[in-house]
Amino acid sequence: MRAFFFGIFMKIIFLFLFSNVLFAADDSALASFRVKVSNVRVSKKLYIDTPFAKKYKKLMTDEFKKGPNFDSNYRLVRIGCGSSCTEVAVINMEKGKIYQTGLYIDGSGDWIRGDILQYQQESSLLVMTGCLKEDKTKCGHHEYSWQGDQFKAEFFRSNELEPKPAPPATH
């Protein structure tokens, strides 16, 4: 009887660990998009010159003050767009320019482990885990590289564990 419960316990532990490996950002993925971090000359002005920037003026201003956190001289900004929805914006810290990326992720799936957005200042890769634009047909692990003014889809793995081509980033 004791062996039976131990076997069940081990299966639960294995499944928990295995699901984390499948849907957590791999440091080697972030490392493969490594960038050199240098002293960033931060712009003295943040340009609030688009309807999107005006809508999120306070958030963008607060985030701009915090400095770069992504791809050497950029600031990745999380914008809440619902109870489990996150929109991604990017600020070029040298130019004070705000980019509306068009990327939205729904992180409400019970299969998700860890943070739905993973990124580093030393990498141009953004890893998103969830359903893209709340579309249940695009749920899984998404990787996008920053190209200076937009994201490029690099990799997508469905939460059903079937390989699929990366859905394109829309603007």
C-alpha positions in Angstrom: 0.0 0.0 0.0 2.8 2.3 0.9 4.5 1.6 -2.5 1.2 2.5 -4.3 1.0 5.9 -2.7 4.7 6.5 -3.3 4.2 5.7 -7.0 1.3 8.1 -7.3 3.3 10.8 -5.4 6.3 10.3 -7.8 4.0 10.6 -10.9 2.5 13.8 -9.6 6.0 15.3 -8.9 7.2 14.1 -12.4 4.2 15.7 -14.1 4.7 19.0 -12.2 8.4 19.2 -13.1 7.8 18.1 -16.7 5.1 20.7 -17.3 7.5 23.4 -15.9 10.2 22.3 -18.3 7.8 22.4 -21.2 6.4 25.9 -20.6 9.0 27.8 -18.7 11.5 30.0 -20.5 14.7 28.2 -21.2 17.7 30.3 -20.2 19.5 28.9 -23.3 16.7 30.4 -25.5 17.2 33.8 -23.9 20.9 33.4 -24.1 20.7 32.6 -27.9 19.4 36.2 -28.3 22.1 37.7 -26.1 22.9 41.4 -26.5 25.7 43.5 -25.1 24.5 45.8 -22.4 26.2 49.1 -22.3 25.7 52.4 -20.6 22.5 53.7 -22.0 22.1 57.4 -22.7 18.5 57.8 -21.6 16.5 60.4 -23.5 15.6 63.5 -21.5 12.1 63.3 -23.0 9.5 60.6 -23.4 7.4 61.3 -26.5 3.7 61.0 -25.7 2.7 61.6 -29.3 0.3 58.8 -30.3 -3.2 57.9 -29.2 -1.8 54.8 -27.6 0.9 56.7 -25.7 -1.7 59.3 -24.6 -4.0 56.6 -23.3 -1.2 55.2 -21.0 0.6 58.4 -20.3 1.0 57.9 -16.6 2.1 54.2 -16.9 4.6 55.0 -19.7 6.0 57.9 -17.7 6.4 55.8 -14.6 8.0 53.0 -16.5 10.3 55.3 -18.4 11.7 56.6 -15.1 12.7 53.0 -14.1 15.3 52.6 -17.0 16.0 49.7 -19.4 15.0 46.1 -18.6 15.0 44.5 -22.0 17.3 44.2 -25.1 20.0 46.5 -23.6 18.4 49.9 -24.0 14.6 49.2 -24.1 12.0 49.0 -21.4 9.3 46.3 -21.8 6.0 47.5 -20.3 3.2 45.2 -19.2 -0.3 46.7 -19.6 -3.3 45.0 -18.0 -6.1 44.5 -20.5 -8.4 42.2 -18.4 -8.3 39.9 -15.5 -5.6 37.6 -16.9 -4.7 39.6 -20.1 -1.4 41.4 -20.5 -0.6 43.7 -23.5 3.1 44.4 -24.3 4.5 47.8 -25.1 8.2 48.7 -25.6 10.0 52.0 -24.8 13.2 52.9 -26.6 15.1 54.5 -23.7 17.6 56.4 -25.9 15.0 58.0 -28.1 12.0 58.2 -25.7 9.8 56.5 -28.3 6.9 54.2 -27.3 6.0 51.2 -29.5 2.6 49.6 -29.4 3.5 46.0 -30.3 0.1 44.5 -30.8 1.0 41.5 -28.6 -1.6 40.4 -26.1 -1.3 37.3 -24.0 -4.0 35.6 -21.8 -2.3 33.7 -19.0 -5.4 32.1 -17.4 -4.6 28.5 -18.4 -4.2 26.0 -15.6 -1.3 24.5 -17.5 0.8 27.7 -17.2 3.7 27.6 -14.7 5.6 30.7 -13.7 5.4 34.2 -15.2 3.5 34.6 -18.5 6.2 37.1 -19.7 9.9 36.3 -19.4 12.7 38.6 -20.6 16.1 40.0 -19.7 18.0 43.2 -20.3 20.8 41.0 -21.7 18.5 39.4 -24.4 16.3 40.6 -27.3 14.0 37.6 -26.8 10.5 37.9 -25.2 9.0 34.6 -24.1 5.2 34.6 -23.7 3.2 31.7 -22.3 -0.5 31.6 -22.7 -3.1 32.3 -25.4 -2.2 34.9 -27.9 -4.8 37.7 -28.2 -7.0 35.5 -26.0 -7.4 33.1 -29.0 -7.8 29.6 -27.6 -6.3 28.1 -30.8 -3.0 30.0 -30.2 -2.3 28.7 -26.7 1.2 27.7 -25.8 4.8 28.9 -25.6 5.6 31.9 -27.9 9.0 33.4 -28.5 9.5 36.8 -30.2 12.8 38.6 -30.9 12.8 42.4 -30.8 13.9 44.0 -34.2 14.3 47.6 -33.0 10.8 48.7 -33.7 8.7 45.5 -33.8 8.7 41.8 -32.7 9.5 38.9 -35.0 7.9 35.5 -34.3 10.7 33.0 -33.7 9.1 29.9 -32.2 5.7 28.5 -31.1 4.9 25.3 -29.2 1.2 24.5 -28.6 0.1 23.6 -25.1 -1.1 20.4 -26.7 2.6 19.6 -27.4 2.1 19.5 -31.2 4.7 21.6 -33.1 3.1 24.5 -35.0 4.6 27.4 -37.0 4.9 30.6 -35.1 1.9 32.9 -35.5 2.9 36.2 -37.0 3.2 39.3 -34.8 0.5 41.8 -35.8 0.7 45.5 -35.5 
